[in-house]
Amino acid sequence: MDTKGAGRSLAWLLGTWVVTRAVLLLFVFRVYTFPGPDVTSDVSVIYRGWYEVLRQGTFPLDDVTWQYPPAAALPVLSPAVLPFLSYAHAFYLLACLADVVVLALLVYAGRRPGRSPRGAWAWVAGVPLLGPTVYARYDVMVTAVAVAALLAGARRPRVMGALTAFGALLKVWPALLLVGAVRRRAWGAAAVTAAGLALLFAVSMPGAFAFLTFQRDRGTEVESLGALVFHVARHFGWQGEVLLNYGSIEFLGPHVDEVSTAALALTGVVFGWLLLWRLRAARFAPHTVTDAALTAVLLFTVTSRVISPQYLVWLVGLAAVCLTHRASRMGPPALLVLLASLVTVLEFPLGFSHVVMSDWYGVTLLAVRNGLLVAATVLAARRLWRATVPPSAQTPFPPQATRTETPVSS
């Protein structure tokens, strides 16, 4: 693309970002009301309550809704840097700043040789598809850390490892970014950073790891894949309940424990598949680490007992990083993630009352959204396997011709 054409494309990209993000800010600032439940109450009520506890130098020891690693205290406390604004307004602006950071990283990465601006466009388009929920949760901040870690990648493995560890102490899932890392320096930096930060939080603030015991009695969240069993069962006389439990709307009642246990077992199965892939993979290209990260997070998302709308922010960010690589095999899964994001906003907040009631409209929305995520997961796993595992070792999937990738030295 010539310089003038590249300049026009960048102008369109930035203009689209400005318009869509201005709309999101108008919604979270309550200038206009987004239909459905108020998505901003998590910030103005729950986060604000945690903020008051955390600023006293302790974690919320008696609040079972605090289910996050210790570094999650940082985004919850972050509005203190803007003391001239209300807590909620400061948080929304900082979430928008994290959005800007992701965009800047993707634009920069997309201009390097062998890269593409598709990633930046995927981020610009994908975030507003999820509605104002994006700015009313701290997940966009975690995603910014994860995107920075992946883009550091093979060129700066220690930086990748350190950022991955920090992200994992913010919300656990960024630990999966290391599944495709081939350089020991990344793993070493991650271990050292995680140990150092964990020790710092443990000695400086009581209750840093209390969150580990706060999820033992969770049910099955109404938006998860396993929840579809009970949504349908309610039409055939199932006698369970839908209640606010551990900070989310969950099914509680007969056979919920069995479905939750099955979800945990599936999580174990996909962990085993990832381990098998890592042992058999022999062809690592620069984009393999990003493709593996998206695949891993998809696998653990669809098998989770909880699939909250903000989880899609992670997937959009990882899909965008994949698309910055022209050689990435994740184009179709990324498109499915974007489609799932559009259906997600129809399901929450727009149609959430239908989901909670398990009427056929709500069940259909949920089935379509979760079906798209499952399809993206299966497609991503197949493509990752076939691109990296030699044909003679491709027993989990039928053999298929694959192009030769340039190895990355370890």
N, C-alpha and C positions, 0 to 999 in steps of 0.2 A: 504494500500500500504506500502511495506517495505521501510526502509530508503534509500536504494540504488536506488530502483525504483522511489521514490519521488525525489531524487536528479537528476536522469536522466530526469524526466519529467520537472523539473524546468530548467535544462540546455537547453532542447529543447525550452521551452517557452521563455527564455531570448535570446537564439540564434535567434529565429524567430523574436522577437521584434527588435533586433539590425539590422538584415538584412532589414526588411521592413521599419524601420524608417530611415535607412541610404538612402534608395531609395527615400523616401519622401523628405529628406533634399536635396538630389541632385537635385530634381525637383524644390523646392522652391528657392534654391540658384542659379538656372538657369544653373547648370552644364549640365543638360539635359533639353530639352524642352518637357513639357507635351502637348499632342495634345489639340487643342481647344483654347478658349479664355484664356488670361493670368490671372490666378487666384491670382497672387501675387500683382496686381495693387492696390487692396484694402489697403494693408499694405503700399506699397511704395508711394502711392499718397494720398488716403483718410485718413488712420490712421495718416500718417506723417503730413498731414495738420491739423488735429485735435490736434496732439501733440504740434504743434507750437502755437496754440491758448490756449490750456489748461495750458501750462507752463507759460503763462502770468497771470494765476490766475482766468480765467473765462471760462465758457462753450461756445461752438460755438452757440451764440445767434441768428445768422442770417443764419445758415445752417440747412435747413429742413431735410437733410440726417442724422443729429445727432438725433437719435430716441431711445436713451438708457438712463437708469436710471443713477444717478450721479456717482455711484461707477465704472461705465464703464470707467471713467477717469483713473482708476488705471492701467488696462492692457494696455491702450493706452500710458500711460506715462512710463510703465515699462521698455522699452528699455534704459531709462536713466541710469539704473544700470549697463549697459555694454557700457560705453562711448567710448571704444576703437574700437567698431564695428559700422558699419552703422546702421541706424534705422531699416531697414528691416531685416538685418541679425541678429541683437540682438533679434528682435521680434520672428523670427523663432526658435531660440535656446530656448527662454523662453517658447514658445508653446510646444516644444519638452520636456522641463523640466516638464511642466504640465502633459504631456503624461506619463512621468516616475513616477510622483507622483500617478497618477491613477493606473498604473500597480503595484506599490509597495503596495498600499492600498488593491487592489484586491488579490494580492498574500498572503499578511498577513491574510486577512479575510478568504481566502480559506483554510487555514491550521488549522482553529479552529474546535472544535468538531461540527458535524452536518453541516459542510460547504463543499464546493467543489471547485476545481481549475477551473471548467468550466467558471466561471466569468472572470478570468484572460485571459483564452484562447479566450473568446468572444471579449474582448477588443483588444487583440493582433491581432486577425484576422479581426475584424470589422473596425478598424481605416484605415488601408491601402486600404480597399475596396472603401473608399470615395475619394482616391487620395490626391493630395497635398493641396486641399482646407482646409483640417483639420488644417494645420500649418499656413495657410494664413488668418485665422479669430481668434478672441479671444474666440470663443465658447469652445475650448478645456480647457481653463483656468476656465471658468464657470463650465464646467462639472466636473473638478477636485474638486471644492468646493462642488458641489452637491453630488458626490460620497462619499467624506469625511463625509458630513452631514448624508447620509443614513447609512453609516457603523457605525457611532456613535450610531444611532438608539436608541433602548430601553435601552441600557446600560448607555448611557450618554445623556439623553434627553435635558439638557440645552445646551450642545455643539451642538447637532443637531439643536436646535432652533436658536442658534446664527449664525451657518454657513448657515442655510437656509435663514435667513434674509439678511446676507451679499450677498449670491448668488442672491437673489431677487433684491437687489440694483445694482447688476452687469448686470442682464438681465431678470428680472421679473419672467421667468418661474420656477425657483427653489422654488418659493412660493408654488407651487403645491405639493412639497414633504411633506408638513404638512397634506395633506388630510387624510393620514392613521395614523397619530400620535395619540396615546391614552393617553399620559401623559401630564397633564396641564403644567408641567414645560417646555416642548418643546415649546408650544405656548407662554407661558409667556416670555421665553428667546428670542424668535423670535420678539415679540412685542417690548420689551425693546431695543434690538439691532437695529431693524429697525428704531425706533423713534430716538434713539441716533445718528445713522449714518446719517439719513436724516436731522436732525437738524444741525449736524456738516457741512454737505455739503451746506445746505441752507445759513448758516451764513458766510461761508468761501469763497464761490465761486458764483458769480452772475450767474443766469440762470440754477440752478441745476435741476429744474423741467420744464424747457421750452419744453422738449421733449414730454410732455403730449399733447401739441397742434400741434405737427408737423405731425400727421398722419391722421388728419381729412379728407383730400381730397384724400386719397390714392385710387387707383383703385384695380383691382384684379391682383395679380402677376401671371406671365405666367406659373409658376410651381405648382400652388395651385390646389386643387381639383375642385374649382369652375371654374378655367380657362379652364377646359376641355369643358365646354359649348361653349366658344368662339372659341377654337381651331377647334371644329367641325363646328360651325356656319360660320366660315370663308370660308368653302368649299361650303356654300349655300348662299353666297352673303352678309354676315354681313359686315357692312361698318365701323367698328371701326378701331382703330389704336393700334399698339404695340410701346410703347415709354418708354424711361428712365424717371421714375417718382418717386420722393422721394427715390432715391438711388437704385431702382430695376426696372427690365423690367416688365411693367404692360400693361394690356389691358385697353384702354380708349375708350368710345364711347357709343352707344345705349345699354341700359339695363345693363351696368356694375354696376351702382348703385344698381339695384335690386339684382343682384347676390352677391354683397358685403354685402348688408343688410341681405340677406338670410344666408350668412356665419356667420355674427354676431348673427343672431337668433339661428343658430345651436349651436354656442358657448354657448349661454344662455341655450339651452336645455341640453347640456352635463353637464353644471354646475349644473343644476337642478337634473340630474341623479346622479351626485356625491354626492350632498346633500342628496338625497333619500337613496343612498347606505350607507352613513355615519350614517343616522338615524336608518337604519334597521340592519346594521351589528352588530353581537353579538359574533362572534368568531374571536379573534385576536391572531395570532401566531407571533413569532418574525419576520417572513418574510412578514407579511401582509403590513407593512409600505412601503417596497420596491415594492411589487406587486402593491399596490395602486398608488405609485408615477409613475411607468411606465404607468399604465392605464390612469392616469389623464393627463400626458404629451402627450400620444398618442391621447387622445380625443381632447385636445386643439390644437394639431398640425394639425390633418386632417380637422378640422373645421375652420382653420385660413385662412385669405385672402392671406397669404404668406406661402409657404413651401420652404424655401431656403435650398440648399444642406447641409449647416452647421447644420441645425436642426437635421439631422440624427446623428451628434456627440452626442447630448444629449441623443437620444434614445438608441444608442449603449452603452453609459455609464450606463444608468439606467438598460438596459437589462442585462449588465454584473453584476451589483450589485445583481439583482434578482437571477442570476444563481450561485452566491456564496452560496446560500441557497439550500441545497439538497431538501427541502420540497416545494420550490417555485412552483407555478402553471404556471409560465410564460415561460416555456421552448419553446413551439410552437410559442407564439408571439415573443419571442426573436429571433428565427430562421427566422421568417418572416421579422423582422427588419434588420437582416444581409443580407437577400436576397434583400430587398429594398435598402440597402446601395450599393450593387453591381450594381443594375439598375440605381441608382442615378448617379454614376460616368459615366455611359454610356450616361445619359441624360445631365449632366453637370460635366465637361466641354466638353466631347467628342462630344456629339450630340446636343449642345445647339443651334447651327444655325438652325438645323432642328426643334427644339422646337419653336424658335422665328418665323420661317416661317410657322409653323403649317402644315408641310407636314406630310404624313401618318406615316413615320418612327418616326418623333419626337412625334406625337400624341400617337403612340403605346407605345413608351418608357415611356412617361408620364403616360399613362393609366395603364401600368403594375406597375410602381413604386407606384403610388397613390393607385392602387388596393391592392397591398401588404400591404401598411400602413393601409388602411381601414380594411382589413382582420385581421391584427394584433390587431387593436383597438377593433373590435367586439369580437374577441376571448379572448383578455385580459379582457374586461369588463364582459363577461359571466363567465369566470373562477374566477375572483375576487368575483363576486356576489355569485356564488354557493359555494365558499369556506368559505364565511364569514356570509352569511345571512341564518338564520334558514329556513328549507324547507317550513314551514307554511307562511313565509313572502316573498317567492320568486316569486311574481306575474310577474315582468318584464320578467322572463325567465321561461321555463317549469321546473317543479321540477326535481331534479336529486340527487341521493345519493351523499353525501359528507362525507369525513372523518372528524372525530372530531379533532379539533385543541386545543392546549394547550393555555388557556387564558393568557393574559398579564395583570398584575395588573395595574390599573391607579393611 
